Amino acid sequence: MTRTSPASGRSDAEPAADTGVDTQSAPETTAAAGGSIAQAGLWSDVWRQLRRDPKFLFGAVVVAIFTVMAIVPQLFTRIDPRVCDLARSRQPPSAQAWFGYDVQGCDYYANVIYGARVSISIGLYVVLGALVIGLVLGALAGFRGGWVDNLIARIADIVYGLPLILGAIIILYQFQGRTVLVVGSALLVLLWMTPMRLVRSSVIAVREADYVQAARALGAGDRRLILRHILPNALAPVLVYATISVGVIISAEATLSFLGVGLQLPSISWGLMIAEARNYLRTSLHLLIFPSIFLTLTVLAFISLGDALRDALDPKLR
């Protein structure tokens, strides 16, 4: 006999309605999506903490101002930095020229403003290039392992043997015209190894995680596994390194220009200004002070951003 439920009016013999949900695959789908859900929660927590961190706020404001200065220097000065008058050579700051004049009689304030473009461009070019190389080689080495990992690791060890400044001097001495691209490329050759190792270690740590194995069981290929499930977990330490490294690279460029092996005239950079100012420290101190202040603020801002990001990403420091 068939009984009818008084609550629903449906007999016990009738099949249950098809809800369209595959209860067998739901746990696997949830496991495969676990990495994305965890990442979304992580970055939400990171952003919430960064907004309350004075170091992040200081660094973000200074970097934003200097980036706008580098992209659109005309917003900060309407004076052409290459319009010079030798009659005004090394005159001190005044109401007509806030930062005074340089050796050629050019407005020093305009030169400092336009110098931000070269210095920040080199820093961003080297960091972005190192990130691309590091992400590709690090993911390949960590995911594949074996002889691929050994080959990439040995090449990185060889390059690590060259100190940054000494290696850059050796490379740059091979070029007559040392432009922004040449100086940036020389630094890039010597700085891709650290992001590569950070990515490699992160990939090795997460490639056997449950959500990666679940995605593999659902048919995800190597490319999807790397791009969607592995690399997002490797970005945190790389971002911290990259943020701090921008300031380090800007300092390295200034050091190379100061030593006479970096950028060459007619380029305008803070390093070149400081190099020129060393001959006039006793008589024209303003030639050293103003580019040094801008250089120091830029480096400090990027380091503050990196420190704040590191603190936000480290659960032990929350």
C-alpha positions as CSV (number, residue, x, y, z in Angstrom):
1,M,0.0,0.0,0.0
2,T,1.2,3.5,-0.7
3,R,1.0,6.0,2.1
4,T,0.5,9.7,1.5
5,S,2.2,12.3,3.8
6,P,-0.3,14.7,5.2
7,A,2.2,17.6,5.2
8,S,3.3,17.5,1.6
9,G,0.6,15.5,-0.1
10,R,3.3,13.4,-1.8
11,S,3.3,9.6,-1.6
12,D,6.4,7.8,-0.2
13,A,6.7,6.0,-3.5
14,E,7.2,9.1,-5.5
15,P,10.8,10.0,-6.3
16,A,12.4,13.1,-4.7
17,A,12.4,16.2,-6.9
18,D,15.6,16.9,-8.8
19,T,17.2,20.0,-7.3
20,G,20.0,20.2,-9.9
21,V,22.7,19.9,-7.2
22,D,25.2,17.0,-7.5
23,T,25.8,16.1,-3.9
24,Q,28.7,13.8,-4.8
25,S,30.7,16.5,-6.5
26,A,29.9,19.3,-4.1
27,P,32.7,18.4,-1.6
28,E,35.3,18.2,-4.4
29,T,34.1,21.6,-5.8
30,T,34.3,23.2,-2.4
31,A,37.8,21.8,-1.9
32,A,38.9,23.0,-5.3
33,A,37.6,26.5,-4.5
34,G,39.1,26.5,-1.1
35,G,42.3,28.3,-2.3
36,S,40.3,31.1,-3.9
37,I,38.1,31.6,-0.9
38,A,41.1,31.6,1.5
39,Q,43.0,34.0,-0.8
40,A,40.0,36.4,-0.8
41,G,39.8,36.3,3.0
42,L,43.5,36.9,3.3
43,W,43.7,40.0,1.1
44,S,40.6,41.4,2.8
45,D,42.3,41.1,6.2
46,V,45.5,42.5,4.8
47,W,43.8,45.6,3.3
48,R,41.9,46.2,6.6
49,Q,45.1,46.2,8.5
50,L,47.0,48.3,6.0
51,R,44.5,51.1,6.2
52,R,45.2,51.5,9.9
53,D,49.0,51.3,9.6
54,P,50.8,54.7,9.7
55,K,53.8,53.3,7.8
56,F,51.6,52.3,4.9
57,L,49.7,55.6,4.8
58,F,53.0,57.6,4.8
59,G,54.5,55.4,2.1
60,A,51.4,55.4,0.0
61,V,51.0,59.2,0.1
62,V,54.7,59.9,-0.7
63,V,54.8,57.3,-3.5
64,A,51.6,58.6,-5.0
65,I,52.9,62.2,-5.1
66,F,56.3,61.2,-6.5
67,T,54.6,58.9,-9.1
68,V,52.4,61.8,-10.3
69,M,55.5,64.0,-10.3
70,A,57.3,61.5,-12.5
71,I,54.4,61.1,-15.0
72,V,53.3,64.7,-15.2
73,P,56.1,67.0,-13.9
74,Q,54.3,70.0,-15.5
75,L,51.8,69.9,-12.6
76,F,54.6,70.9,-10.2
77,T,56.6,73.3,-12.4
78,R,56.2,75.1,-15.7
79,I,59.9,75.9,-16.0
80,D,61.9,74.0,-18.6
81,P,64.9,72.3,-16.7
82,R,67.1,72.7,-19.8
83,V,66.7,76.4,-20.1
84,C,70.0,77.7,-18.5
85,D,71.9,80.9,-18.0
86,L,75.5,80.7,-16.9
87,A,75.2,84.2,-15.3
88,R,73.0,82.5,-12.6
89,S,75.4,79.6,-12.0
90,R,75.2,78.1,-8.5
91,Q,73.1,81.0,-7.1
92,P,71.4,80.0,-3.8
93,P,67.7,79.5,-3.3
94,S,65.5,82.6,-3.6
95,A,61.9,83.7,-4.2
96,Q,62.6,83.4,-8.0
97,A,64.2,80.0,-7.7
98,W,63.1,78.0,-4.7
99,F,66.0,75.5,-4.9
100,G,68.5,77.9,-6.5
101,Y,70.4,77.2,-9.7
102,D,72.8,74.5,-10.7
103,V,76.3,74.8,-12.2
104,Q,74.9,75.5,-15.7
105,G,72.5,78.1,-14.4
106,C,69.4,75.9,-14.8
107,D,66.5,76.1,-12.3
108,Y,67.3,73.5,-9.7
109,Y,63.7,73.0,-8.6
110,A,62.7,72.0,-12.1
111,N,65.6,69.6,-12.4
112,V,64.7,67.9,-9.1
113,I,61.1,67.6,-10.2
114,Y,62.1,66.1,-13.6
115,G,64.7,63.9,-11.9
116,A,61.9,61.9,-10.3
117,R,60.9,60.5,-13.7
118,V,64.2,58.8,-14.4
119,S,64.8,57.5,-10.9
120,I,61.4,56.0,-10.4
121,S,61.3,54.6,-13.9
122,I,64.4,52.6,-13.4
123,G,63.1,51.3,-10.0
124,L,59.8,50.2,-11.5
125,Y,61.4,48.8,-14.7
126,V,63.8,46.6,-12.8
127,V,61.3,45.4,-10.2
128,L,58.6,44.5,-12.8
129,G,61.2,42.8,-15.0
130,A,62.6,40.8,-12.0
131,L,59.0,39.8,-11.0
132,V,58.2,38.5,-14.5
133,I,61.4,36.5,-14.7
134,G,61.1,35.3,-11.1
135,L,57.5,34.2,-11.4
136,V,58.1,32.3,-14.6
137,L,61.4,30.6,-13.6
138,G,60.4,30.1,-9.9
139,A,57.0,28.5,-10.9
140,L,58.8,26.3,-13.4
141,A,61.5,25.2,-11.0
142,G,59.2,24.6,-8.1
143,F,56.5,22.8,-10.1
144,R,58.6,20.6,-12.3
145,G,61.5,19.9,-10.0
146,G,64.2,17.5,-11.1
147,W,66.8,18.7,-13.6
148,V,64.8,21.8,-14.5
149,D,65.0,22.9,-10.8
150,N,68.7,22.1,-10.6
151,L,69.6,24.0,-13.8
152,I,67.7,27.2,-12.8
153,A,69.1,27.0,-9.3
154,R,72.7,26.7,-10.5
155,I,72.3,29.6,-12.9
156,A,70.9,31.7,-10.0
157,D,73.8,30.7,-7.7
158,I,76.3,31.8,-10.4
159,V,74.7,35.2,-10.7
160,Y,74.4,35.5,-6.9
161,G,78.3,35.4,-6.8
162,L,78.4,38.9,-8.2
163,P,77.8,41.8,-5.7
164,L,75.2,44.2,-7.0
165,I,77.2,47.4,-7.4
166,L,80.4,45.6,-8.5
167,G,78.5,43.5,-11.0
168,A,76.7,46.5,-12.4
169,I,80.0,48.4,-12.8
170,I,81.5,45.5,-14.8
171,I,78.4,45.3,-17.1
172,L,78.0,49.0,-17.6
173,Y,81.7,49.5,-18.5
174,Q,81.0,47.5,-21.6
175,F,78.6,50.3,-22.9
176,Q,79.5,53.7,-24.2
177,G,76.0,55.2,-24.0
178,R,74.5,54.4,-20.6
179,T,70.8,55.2,-21.0
180,V,68.0,54.5,-18.6
181,L,67.3,51.2,-20.5
182,V,71.0,50.1,-20.3
183,V,71.4,50.9,-16.6
184,G,68.0,49.3,-15.7
185,S,68.9,46.2,-17.7
186,A,72.3,45.8,-15.9
187,L,70.5,45.9,-12.6
188,L,67.8,43.5,-13.8
189,V,70.4,40.9,-14.7
190,L,71.6,41.0,-11.1
191,L,68.3,41.1,-9.2
192,W,66.0,38.4,-10.7
193,M,67.3,35.6,-8.5
194,T,65.6,36.6,-5.2
195,P,62.0,36.7,-6.5
196,M,62.7,33.5,-8.4
197,R,63.8,31.7,-5.1
198,L,60.8,33.2,-3.2
199,V,58.4,31.9,-5.8
200,R,60.1,28.5,-6.0
201,S,60.0,27.9,-2.3
202,S,56.3,29.0,-2.1
203,V,55.4,26.7,-5.1
204,I,57.1,23.8,-3.5
205,A,55.2,24.4,-0.2
206,V,51.7,24.5,-1.8
207,R,51.9,22.2,-4.8
208,E,50.9,19.2,-2.6
209,A,48.2,21.0,-0.8
210,D,44.7,19.5,-0.6
211,Y,43.0,22.1,-2.8
212,V,45.7,21.7,-5.5
213,Q,45.2,17.9,-5.5
214,A,41.4,18.4,-5.6
215,A,41.7,20.6,-8.6
216,R,44.0,18.1,-10.3
217,A,41.5,15.3,-9.6
218,L,38.8,17.4,-11.2
219,G,40.9,17.6,-14.4
220,A,42.8,20.9,-14.1
221,G,45.9,21.0,-16.2
222,D,49.4,22.1,-15.2
223,R,48.8,25.6,-16.6
224,R,45.6,26.1,-14.7
225,L,47.0,24.7,-11.5
226,I,50.0,27.1,-11.6
227,L,48.0,30.2,-12.6
228,R,44.8,29.7,-10.5
229,H,45.9,27.7,-7.5
230,I,49.7,27.9,-6.9
231,L,50.9,31.3,-8.0
232,P,48.3,33.3,-6.0
233,N,49.8,31.7,-2.8
234,A,53.3,32.6,-3.9
235,L,52.6,36.3,-4.4
236,A,52.7,37.5,-0.8
237,P,56.4,37.3,-0.1
238,V,57.3,38.4,-3.6
239,L,55.2,41.6,-3.3
240,V,56.9,42.5,0.0
241,Y,60.3,42.0,-1.6
242,A,59.3,43.9,-4.8
243,T,58.0,46.9,-2.8
244,I,61.2,47.2,-0.7
245,S,63.4,46.6,-3.8
246,V,62.1,49.7,-5.6
247,G,63.8,51.9,-3.1
248,V,67.0,49.7,-3.1
249,I,67.2,50.0,-6.9
250,I,66.7,53.8,-6.9
251,S,69.6,54.0,-4.4
252,A,71.7,51.7,-6.6
253,E,71.1,53.8,-9.6
254,A,72.1,56.9,-7.6
255,T,75.3,55.2,-6.4
256,L,76.3,54.1,-9.9
257,S,75.7,57.7,-11.2
258,F,77.7,59.1,-8.3
259,L,80.6,56.7,-9.2
260,G,80.5,57.9,-12.8
261,V,79.4,54.6,-14.3
262,G,75.6,55.1,-14.3
263,L,73.5,57.5,-16.3
264,Q,75.1,60.1,-18.4
265,L,74.1,63.6,-19.4
266,P,71.8,64.9,-20.8
267,S,69.7,62.5,-18.6
268,I,68.3,64.2,-15.5
269,S,68.3,62.1,-12.3
270,W,68.9,62.6,-8.6
271,G,72.0,60.5,-8.7
272,L,73.6,62.7,-11.4
273,M,72.7,65.8,-9.4
274,I,74.4,64.4,-6.3
275,A,77.4,63.4,-8.3
276,E,77.8,67.0,-9.6
277,A,77.2,68.5,-6.2
278,R,80.2,66.8,-4.6
279,N,82.6,69.3,-6.2
280,Y,80.8,72.3,-4.6
281,L,80.0,71.2,-1.0
282,R,81.7,74.1,0.6
283,T,80.3,76.9,-1.6
284,S,76.9,75.5,-2.9
285,L,75.5,73.1,-0.4
286,H,72.0,73.4,-1.9
287,L,73.1,71.4,-4.9
288,L,73.4,68.4,-2.5
289,I,70.6,69.0,-0.1
290,F,67.5,69.0,-2.4
291,P,68.1,66.0,-4.5
292,S,69.3,64.1,-1.5
293,I,66.0,64.9,0.4
294,F,63.9,63.7,-2.5
295,L,65.9,60.6,-3.0
296,T,65.8,59.7,0.8
297,L,62.0,60.3,0.9
298,T,61.4,58.1,-2.1
299,V,63.5,55.2,-0.7
300,L,62.0,55.6,2.8
301,A,58.5,55.6,1.3
302,F,59.0,52.3,-0.6
303,I,60.7,50.6,2.4
304,S,57.8,51.7,4.6
305,L,55.3,50.2,2.2
306,G,57.2,47.0,2.2
307,D,57.4,46.8,6.0
308,A,53.7,47.5,6.3
309,L,52.9,44.9,3.7
310,R,55.1,42.4,5.5
311,D,53.5,43.0,8.8
312,A,50.0,42.7,7.4
313,L,50.8,39.4,5.6
314,D,52.5,37.8,8.6
315,P,49.9,36.3,10.9
316,K,52.3,36.2,13.8
317,L,52.5,40.0,13.7
318,R,48.8,40.7,13.6
